[in-house]
Amino acid sequence: MLIDLAESPNPPAQLFLGSDAYRRASGKLDRLREELEANKAISFRTDYE
């Protein structure tokens, strides 16, 4: 499996091995998305017009 990934023409930049690692990364992404959306208005107000 790892050799196949290494020889792949487009290997993943990050790979979470195991179901625990996958769940932790997925939870982190969920929290990041929530924070991103919660601060969207502030982010957009900093646009240069």
N, CA and C of each residue as an Amber inpcrd file, in Angstrom:
protein
   147
   0.8210000  -1.1780000   0.0000000   0.0000000   0.0000000   0.0000000
   0.8780000   1.2590000   0.0000000   1.8160000   1.3970000   0.9170000
   2.6570000   2.5900000   0.9800000   3.5620000   2.7080000  -0.2430000
   4.0370000   1.5950000  -0.7430000   4.8670000   1.6300000  -1.9550000
   4.0300000   2.1050000  -3.1340000   2.7750000   1.6340000  -3.2220000
   1.8830000   2.0970000  -4.2850000   1.6790000   3.6040000  -4.2080000
   1.5190000   4.1300000  -3.0000000   1.3590000   5.5740000  -2.8360000
   2.6200000   6.3190000  -3.2620000   3.7720000   5.8010000  -2.8780000
   5.0420000   6.4480000  -3.2230000   5.2750000   6.4540000  -4.7280000
   4.8120000   5.4280000  -5.3970000   4.9950000   5.3270000  -6.8440000
   3.8620000   5.9910000  -7.6190000   2.8700000   6.4840000  -6.9410000
   1.7210000   7.1190000  -7.5890000   2.1510000   8.4240000  -8.2660000
   1.6000000   8.7190000  -9.4330000   1.9400000   9.9710000 -10.0970000
   1.4080000  11.2000000  -9.3480000   0.4210000  11.0030000  -8.4870000
  -0.1570000  12.1120000  -7.7300000  -0.4210000  11.6620000  -6.2890000
   0.6580000  11.4650000  -5.5090000   0.4650000  10.9860000  -4.1350000
  -0.1350000  12.0820000  -3.2520000  -0.8520000  11.6980000  -2.2000000
  -1.4280000  12.7090000  -1.3170000  -0.3380000  13.4620000  -0.5600000
  -0.5650000  14.7510000  -0.3400000   0.3880000  15.5630000   0.4280000
   0.3250000  15.1880000   1.9040000  -0.8630000  14.7920000   2.3470000
  -1.0510000  14.3560000   3.7260000  -1.8870000  13.0860000   3.6970000
  -1.5140000  12.1430000   4.5290000  -2.2400000  10.8810000   4.5940000
  -2.3870000  10.4910000   6.0570000  -3.6010000  10.3200000   6.4880000
  -3.8750000   9.9440000   7.8740000  -4.1050000   8.4400000   7.9160000
  -3.2090000   7.7530000   8.5770000  -3.2580000   6.2940000   8.6120000
  -4.0110000   5.8110000   9.8440000  -4.9740000   4.9750000   9.6360000
  -5.7680000   4.4140000  10.7170000  -7.0620000   5.1850000  10.9060000
  -8.0580000   4.4790000  11.4040000  -9.3760000   5.0950000  11.5800000
  -9.3580000   6.1800000  12.6530000  -8.5480000   6.0200000  13.6990000
  -8.4640000   7.0570000  14.7370000  -7.8990000   8.3560000  14.1670000
  -6.8310000   8.2470000  13.4030000  -6.2210000   9.4320000  12.7960000
  -7.1910000  10.0930000  11.8270000  -7.9060000   9.2880000  11.0720000
  -8.8890000   9.8220000  10.1260000  -9.9970000  10.5800000  10.8580000
 -10.5150000  10.0030000  11.9220000 -11.5880000  10.6590000  12.6840000
 -11.1050000  11.9630000  13.3270000  -9.9030000  11.9560000  13.8530000
  -9.3620000  13.1780000  14.4700000  -9.1850000  14.2860000  13.4320000
  -8.6590000  13.9380000  12.2690000  -8.4730000  14.9230000  11.2050000
  -9.8240000  15.4350000  10.7080000 -10.7690000  14.5550000  10.5750000
 -12.1000000  14.9430000  10.1270000 -12.7580000  15.9030000  11.1240000
 -12.6320000  15.6120000  12.4140000 -13.1640000  16.5010000  13.4480000
 -12.4940000  17.8630000  13.4100000 -11.1900000  17.8820000  13.1990000
 -10.4460000  19.1400000  13.1040000 -10.9500000  19.9630000  11.9250000
 -11.1840000  19.3110000  10.8020000 -11.7030000  20.0200000   9.6280000
 -13.0930000  20.5890000   9.8940000 -13.9250000  19.8340000  10.6050000
 -15.2690000  20.3250000  10.9550000 -15.1760000  21.5820000  11.8160000
 -14.3000000  21.5500000  12.8260000 -14.1350000  22.7150000  13.7030000
 -13.5690000  23.9090000  12.9350000 -12.6360000  23.6630000  12.0380000
 -12.0550000  24.7220000  11.2360000 -13.1120000  25.3580000  10.3330000
 -13.9810000  24.5250000   9.7310000 -15.0460000  25.0330000   8.8660000
 -16.0230000  25.8960000   9.6760000 -16.3750000  25.4520000  10.8760000
 -17.2720000  26.2250000  11.7330000 -16.6610000  27.5840000  12.0840000
 -15.3860000  27.5910000  12.4380000 -14.7080000  28.8450000  12.7880000
 -14.6000000  29.7570000  11.5750000 -14.2920000  29.1870000  10.4420000
 -14.1980000  29.9590000   9.2100000 -15.5240000  30.6460000   8.9030000
 -16.6120000  29.9000000   8.9750000 -17.9310000  30.4570000   8.6950000
 -18.3510000  31.4820000   9.7480000 -18.0260000  31.2300000  10.9940000
 -18.3930000  32.1510000  12.0710000 -17.7280000  33.5140000  11.9050000
 -16.5700000  33.5550000  11.2670000 -15.8240000  34.8000000  11.0980000
 -15.8180000  35.3060000   9.6580000 -16.7160000  34.7880000   8.8470000
 -16.7630000  35.1350000   7.4290000 -16.9560000  36.6380000   7.2250000
 -17.8800000  37.2450000   7.9580000 -18.1540000  38.6700000   7.7870000
 -16.9140000  39.5100000   8.0870000 -16.1990000  39.1590000   9.1280000
 -14.9690000  39.8990000   9.4660000 -13.9370000  39.7200000   8.3550000
 -13.7890000  38.5150000   7.8710000 -12.8390000  38.2430000   6.8010000
 -13.1520000  39.0660000   5.5530000 -14.4310000  39.1140000   5.1810000
 -14.8240000  39.8320000   3.9730000 -14.6870000  41.3450000   4.1310000
 -14.8320000  41.8420000   5.3420000 -14.7080000  43.2890000   5.5560000
 -13.2900000  43.7970000   5.3320000 -12.3240000  42.9140000   5.3110000
 -10.9390000  43.3390000   5.1200000 -10.5440000  43.4040000   3.6380000
 -11.4850000  43.1020000   2.7330000 -11.2090000  43.1720000   1.3000000
 -10.8650000  44.6020000   0.8920000  -9.9200000  44.7200000  -0.0160000
  -9.5840000  46.0180000  -0.5690000 -10.5430000  46.3230000  -1.7040000
 -11.1100000  47.4910000  -1.6690000 -12.0570000  47.8600000  -2.7470000
 -11.5650000  49.0420000  -3.5070000
